[in-house]
């Protein structure tokens, strides 16, 4: 399963979210560590202060009130008892504990060595599990020797009760992610939107579809790129239009001398010579007309419209059968498609005509897939040598080198068909069938022409 988004906006959002979550996690870890250190220091100071205060208080009250004062001074987090022995063994203090013990001594009397402090790890098992103080894994034990020789023993958790950092951290991360997604949504309109429009326009330009110049919006780099694309498209359309007008003028200029030669040929008394001249002129006229049609199809523009490919194929087959050709169609009852019907009909007509000319008959099969349509045109001819298949799509390319109209056409049928299909975002391939004959395979996307390049 692919987890990386395909779109630019999705990837931008993912990278920003990962960066924010990572930065927040590192900051939260550092804050938690520092907070824990501060909590330990505050807890030690609190215990030292409470012990010193309690010792001074005990020096000022009667002996019979000491138990009640000890009980009142305690809390669920702090336990105080007066015992005969010290809770902290002698010599158990480290450097930090010794420093805190001396601090207690200075606050009580000049006598040194009255206080002992030790940091212990509590084992939460058995009876200790029900003790509120033992709920903390680490605890601070303090023992202070009183004037009567007994010891005031205290035990308290090392850290203060901390706020719910985890909940605060999650809320902070969630707020950051929401802010990032808001920024991405704004960037999508200002950056990703123009890029998406440019990509759609480039795809439509490759299919020969017409569209309005893109609006120049977004950052300066995007505006420059959009302006360059619009200029390139304008120049490309102007070049194609000039070429089409030139070919149309040549075709028009050739029609007049061909018609004049035709009239003169009809006056030739020699029947054989007259028929030969008429055949030559007919071939010239047909070549001029097909050449002009190829130029027009190659330069054709338009957004297309809704049509039924099945109905187009069946109508085309009926027209061929009227001329005595064996053309059959196998298609769904309805095959909706968005494209230019005259262009598609001409492409299918050329494929069917080639199949009948070289293979005796044409079998057209239309297949409806989820995202594309597939058209198969089969014949029973001799096929094409594998090394010549791609050459057949070049204008005026023919297997028959004699250029005879009886053994082949003008060599523009496949070129026109491929130009028309590629203008719809598809393609044509040729392949020899295992049992003999040739198969032409046409594939086109269902939505050959998006409704708008800027949407």
C-alpha positions in Angstrom: 0.0 0.0 0.0 1.4 3.4 -1.0 1.4 5.9 1.9 3.0 8.8 0.1 0.4 11.1 -1.5 0.5 11.6 -5.2 -0.4 15.3 -5.4 2.0 18.2 -4.7 -0.4 19.6 -2.1 -0.6 16.2 -0.3 3.1 15.8 -0.2 3.6 19.4 1.0 1.1 18.8 3.8 2.7 15.5 4.8 6.2 17.0 5.0 5.1 20.0 7.0 3.0 17.8 9.4 6.0 15.4 9.9 8.3 18.4 10.5 6.0 20.0 13.0 5.2 16.8 14.9 8.9 16.0 15.0 9.9 19.4 16.3 7.1 19.4 18.9 8.1 15.9 20.0 11.7 16.9 20.6 10.6 20.1 22.3 8.2 18.2 24.5 10.9 15.6 25.4 13.3 18.4 26.4 10.6 20.2 28.4 9.6 17.0 30.2 13.3 16.3 31.1 13.8 19.8 32.4 10.5 19.8 34.3 11.5 16.5 35.9 14.8 18.0 37.1 13.1 21.1 38.4 10.5 18.9 40.1 13.2 16.9 41.9 14.9 20.0 43.1 11.7 21.6 44.3 10.7 18.4 46.1 14.0 18.2 47.9 13.7 21.8 49.0 10.2 21.3 50.1 11.1 18.3 52.3 14.0 20.1 53.8 11.9 23.1 54.7 9.1 21.1 56.2 11.6 19.0 58.3 13.3 22.2 59.6 10.0 23.8 60.4 8.7 20.7 62.2 11.9 20.3 64.3 11.7 23.9 65.5 8.0 23.5 66.3 8.7 20.4 68.3 11.2 22.3 70.5 8.4 24.7 71.5 5.5 22.4 72.4 4.9 20.1 75.4 5.9 16.4 75.1 2.3 15.2 75.4 1.2 17.1 72.3 4.0 15.8 70.1 2.1 12.8 68.6 -0.9 15.0 67.6 1.4 17.6 66.0 3.2 14.9 64.1 -0.1 13.4 62.8 -1.4 16.8 61.9 1.8 17.8 60.1 1.8 14.8 57.9 0.0 14.4 54.6 -0.7 11.7 52.0 2.6 12.7 50.3 4.7 13.2 53.5 5.0 10.8 56.5 6.6 11.8 59.8 7.3 9.5 62.8 9.4 9.8 65.9 11.4 6.6 66.5 14.2 5.4 68.6 16.5 4.8 65.6 17.3 6.6 62.4 15.5 5.6 59.2 18.7 6.5 57.2 21.7 4.3 58.1 24.9 6.1 59.0 27.3 6.6 56.1 24.5 6.1 53.5 24.6 9.7 52.3 26.1 10.8 48.9 27.5 14.2 48.0 24.1 15.7 47.2 22.4 14.2 50.2 25.3 15.4 52.5 24.8 19.0 51.1 21.1 18.9 51.9 21.7 17.5 55.4 24.1 20.3 56.2 21.5 22.8 55.0 19.1 21.3 57.6 21.7 21.5 60.3 22.4 25.2 59.6 18.7 26.0 59.9 18.4 24.2 63.2 21.5 24.5 65.4 25.2 24.9 65.2 25.6 21.2 65.9 26.6 19.2 62.8 25.6 15.7 62.1 22.0 15.9 63.3 20.4 15.3 59.9 20.7 12.3 57.5 19.2 12.1 54.0 19.0 9.2 51.5 17.4 8.7 48.2 15.8 5.2 47.9 14.0 3.2 45.3 10.7 1.9 46.5 9.6 -1.6 45.7 5.8 -1.5 45.1 4.9 -4.9 46.3 2.8 -6.4 49.1 1.6 -4.1 51.7 3.5 -1.2 50.3 1.3 -1.2 47.2 -1.6 0.3 49.2 0.6 3.1 50.7 0.0 6.5 49.0 3.7 7.4 49.6 5.0 4.2 48.2 3.1 4.9 44.9 6.2 6.8 43.9 9.2 4.6 42.7 11.7 7.1 44.2 11.4 8.6 47.7 13.5 10.9 49.9 14.1 9.7 53.5 15.2 12.2 56.1 16.2 11.5 59.7 16.9 14.3 62.2 18.2 13.6 65.8 16.2 15.4 68.4 17.4 16.8 71.7 16.1 13.8 73.7 18.0 11.4 71.5 15.2 10.1 69.5 14.9 10.5 65.7 12.4 12.4 63.6 12.0 10.3 60.5 10.3 11.5 57.3 9.6 10.0 53.9 8.3 11.8 50.9 8.1 11.2 47.1 11.0 12.7 45.2 9.0 14.7 42.6 6.0 16.9 43.0 2.8 15.9 41.3 3.2 17.0 37.7 0.6 18.5 35.5 -0.9 16.3 32.7 2.0 17.0 30.2 1.0 14.2 27.8 -2.5 15.7 27.3 -1.0 19.2 27.0 1.5 18.0 24.5 -1.1 16.2 22.4 -3.3 19.3 22.3 -0.3 21.4 21.3 0.7 19.0 18.5 -2.9 18.8 17.3 -3.1 22.6 17.2 0.1 22.8 15.2 -1.1 20.3 12.7 -4.3 22.2 12.2 -2.4 25.4 11.7 -0.1 23.7 9.1 -3.0 22.2 7.2 -4.6 25.7 7.1 -1.4 27.1 5.7 -1.3 24.3 3.1 -4.8 25.0 2.0 -3.9 28.6 1.4 -0.7 27.5 -0.4 -2.8 25.1 -2.5 -4.8 27.9 -3.9 -1.8 30.1 -4.6 0.8 27.5 -5.7 -0.6 24.0 -6.3 -3.7 25.4 -8.1 -1.7 27.1 -10.9 0.6 24.1 -11.2 -2.4 21.8 -11.6 -4.0 24.0 -14.2 -0.7 24.1 -16.1 -0.5 20.3 -16.0 -4.0 19.9 -17.3 -3.4 22.5 -20.1 -0.2 20.7 -21.1 -2.1 17.4 -21.3 -4.9 19.0 -23.4 -2.3 20.7 -25.7 -0.7 17.3 -26.3 -4.2 16.0 -27.4 -4.7 18.9 -29.7 -7.6 20.3 -27.7 -8.4 24.0 -27.7 -8.4 26.0 -24.5 -8.1 29.6 -23.4 -4.7 31.1 -22.3 -4.1 30.3 -18.6 -4.3 33.2 -16.2 -1.0 34.3 -14.8 -1.3 33.9 -11.0 0.8 32.7 -8.1 4.4 33.4 -7.3 6.6 35.2 -9.8 8.2 31.9 -11.0 4.8 30.4 -11.7 3.7 33.5 -13.5 6.8 33.4 -15.7 6.3 29.7 -16.5 2.6 30.2 -17.3 3.4 33.2 -19.6 6.0 31.1 -21.4 3.6 28.2 -21.8 0.9 30.5 -23.2 3.4 32.0 -25.6 4.6 28.6 -26.7 1.0 27.5 -27.3 0.2 30.6 -29.3 3.3 30.1 -31.5 2.5 26.4 -32.0 -1.1 27.1 -33.0 0.1 29.8 -35.4 2.6 27.4 -37.0 0.0 24.7 -37.5 -2.5 27.2 -38.9 0.1 28.5 -41.4 1.0 25.0 -42.5 -2.6 24.1 -42.9 -3.3 27.2 -45.0 -0.3 26.5 -47.1 -1.4 22.9 -47.8 -4.9 24.1 -48.5 -3.6 26.6 -51.0 -1.4 24.0 -52.7 -4.4 21.6 -52.9 -6.6 24.4 -54.3 -4.0 25.4 -56.9 -3.6 21.7 -57.9 -7.3 21.2 -58.5 -7.5 23.6 -61.4 -4.6 22.0 -63.5 -5.9 18.5 -62.6 -9.4 19.5 -63.8 -7.9 21.0 -67.0 -5.9 17.8 -67.7 -9.0 15.7 -67.1 -10.9 17.6 -69.7 -8.1 17.3 -72.2 -7.7 13.6 -71.4 -11.4 13.0 -72.3 -10.6 14.4 -75.7 -8.0 11.8 -76.4 -9.2 9.4 -79.1 -7.0 6.5 -78.1 -9.1 4.6 -75.6 -6.2 2.9 -73.8 -4.3 6.1 -73.5 -7.3 8.0 -72.3 -8.1 5.5 -69.6 -4.5 5.5 -68.4 -4.4 9.2 -68.2 -7.8 9.3 -66.3 -6.5 6.7 -63.8 -3.4 8.8 -63.2 -5.4 12.0 -62.7 -7.8 10.2 -60.4 -4.8 9.1 -58.3 -3.4 12.6 -58.2 -6.8 14.1 -57.2 -7.3 11.5 -54.5 -3.7 12.1 -53.2 -4.3 15.8 -53.0 -7.6 15.4 -51.2 -6.2 12.9 -48.6 -3.1 15.0 -48.1 -5.4 18.0 -47.3 -7.5 15.9 -45.0 -4.4 14.7 -43.1 -3.3 18.3 -42.6 -6.7 19.4 -41.4 -7.0 16.4 -39.0 -3.5 17.1 -37.6 -4.4 20.7 -36.9 -8.0 20.1 -35.7 -9.0 21.6 -32.4 -12.1 21.3 -30.3 -13.2 20.2 -26.9 -15.3 17.3 -28.2 -18.8 16.3 -27.1 -20.6 13.3 -25.7 -21.1 10.5 -28.2 -21.8 6.8 -28.3 -18.8 4.9 -29.7 -20.9 1.8 -30.3 -23.4 3.6 -32.4 -20.5 5.3 -34.4 -18.9 1.9 -35.1 -22.2 0.3 -36.1 -23.1 3.1 -38.5 -19.6 2.9 -40.0 -20.0 -0.9 -40.6 -23.4 -0.4 -42.2 -21.9 2.2 -44.7 -19.1 -0.3 -45.6 -21.6 -3.2 -46.1 -23.6 -1.0 -48.5 -20.4 -0.9 -50.6 -20.2 -4.7 -50.5 -17.4 -4.9 -47.9 -17.3 -7.5 -45.1 -17.3 -5.4 -41.9 -18.8 -6.7 -38.6 -19.0 -5.0 -35.2 -19.1 -6.5 -31.7 -19.8 -3.7 -29.3 -21.9 -3.0 -26.1 -25.4 -1.7 -26.7 -24.1 1.7 -25.5 -20.5 3.0 -25.0 -20.5 6.6 -23.9 -17.4 8.6 -24.7 -16.3 12.2 -24.8 -14.5 13.2 -28.0 -14.8 14.6 -31.6 -17.0 12.3 -33.6 -15.9 13.2 -37.1 -12.3 12.7 -36.2 -12.9 9.3 -34.5 -15.1 8.1 -37.4 -12.4 8.9 -39.9 -9.8 7.1 -37.9 -12.0 3.9 -37.5 -13.0 4.2 -41.2 -9.3 4.2 -42.2 -8.6 1.1 -40.0 -11.6 -0.8 -41.4 -10.7 0.1 -45.0 -7.1 -1.1 -44.5 -8.4 -4.3 -43.0 -10.8 -5.0 -45.9 -8.2 -3.9 -48.5 -5.4 -6.2 -47.2 -7.3 -8.9 -45.3 -10.6 -9.3 -47.0 -12.7 -8.4 -44.1 -12.7 -6.3 -40.9 -13.9 -7.4 -37.4 -14.3 -4.4 -35.1 -14.5 -5.2 -31.3 -15.2 -2.5 -28.7 -14.3 -3.1 -25.1 -15.4 -0.9 -22.2 -12.9 -0.7 -19.3 -13.0 1.4 -16.1 -10.8 4.2 -17.2 -10.4 3.6 -20.9 -12.0 2.1 -24.0 -10.3 -0.4 -26.3 -11.1 -0.9 -30.0 -9.7 -4.0 -31.8 -9.7 -4.2 -35.6 -8.8 -7.6 -36.9 -8.3 -8.9 -40.5 -7.3 -12.1 -42.2 -4.5 -10.7 -44.3 -0.8 -11.7 -44.5 0.2 -9.3 -41.7 3.2 -7.0 -41.7 6.9 -7.9 -41.2 7.7 -7.0 -37.5 10.5 -4.7 -38.5 8.2 -2.6 -40.7 5.2 -2.2 -38.3 6.2 1.2 -36.9 7.2 2.4 -40.4 3.6 2.0 -41.5 2.5 5.0 -39.4 4.7 7.4 -41.3 2.9 9.5 -43.9 2.9 8.0 -47.4 4.5 4.8 -46.1 3.4 1.6 -47.9 4.6 -2.0 -48.1 4.1 -1.9 -51.9 6.9 0.1 -53.3 5.2 0.4 -56.7 2.7 3.0 -55.4 0.0 1.3 -57.4 -3.5 2.3 -56.5 -4.6 -1.3 -57.2 -2.3 -2.9 -54.6 -2.5 -0.2 -51.9 -3.8 3.2 -51.0 -1.9 6.5 -50.6 -0.2 5.5 -47.4 -1.9 8.1 -45.3 -4.6 6.0 -43.6 -2.7 4.9 -40.6 -1.0 8.3 -40.2 -4.3 10.0 -40.1 -5.8 7.4 -37.7 -2.8 7.7 -35.3 -3.0 11.5 -35.4 -6.7 11.4 -34.6 -6.4 8.9 -31.8 -3.4 10.6 -30.2 -5.4 13.9 -30.3 -7.8 12.0 -28.0 -5.0 11.1 -25.5 -4.8 7.5 -26.9 -2.6 5.5 -29.2 -2.7 2.8 -31.9 -0.5 -0.3 -32.1 -0.3 -3.0 -34.7 0.5 -6.6 -34.1 0.4 -9.8 -36.2 -2.1 -12.3 -34.8 -0.8 -15.8 -33.9 -3.3 -17.5 -36.2 -2.7 -15.1 -39.1 -3.9 -11.7 -39.9 -3.2 -8.3 -38.4 -4.7 -6.6 -35.3 -4.9 -2.9 -34.8 -5.4 -2.0 -31.1 -6.8 1.5 -30.2 -6.8 2.6 -26.5 -8.2 5.9 -25.4 -9.0 7.4 -21.9 -12.7 7.7 -21.1 -12.4 11.5 -20.6 -10.3 12.4 -23.6 -11.0 16.1 -23.2 -11.2 17.7 -19.8 -13.9 20.3 -19.5 -11.5 23.0 -18.6 -7.8 23.5 -18.2 -8.1 25.9 -15.4 -10.6 24.0 -13.3 
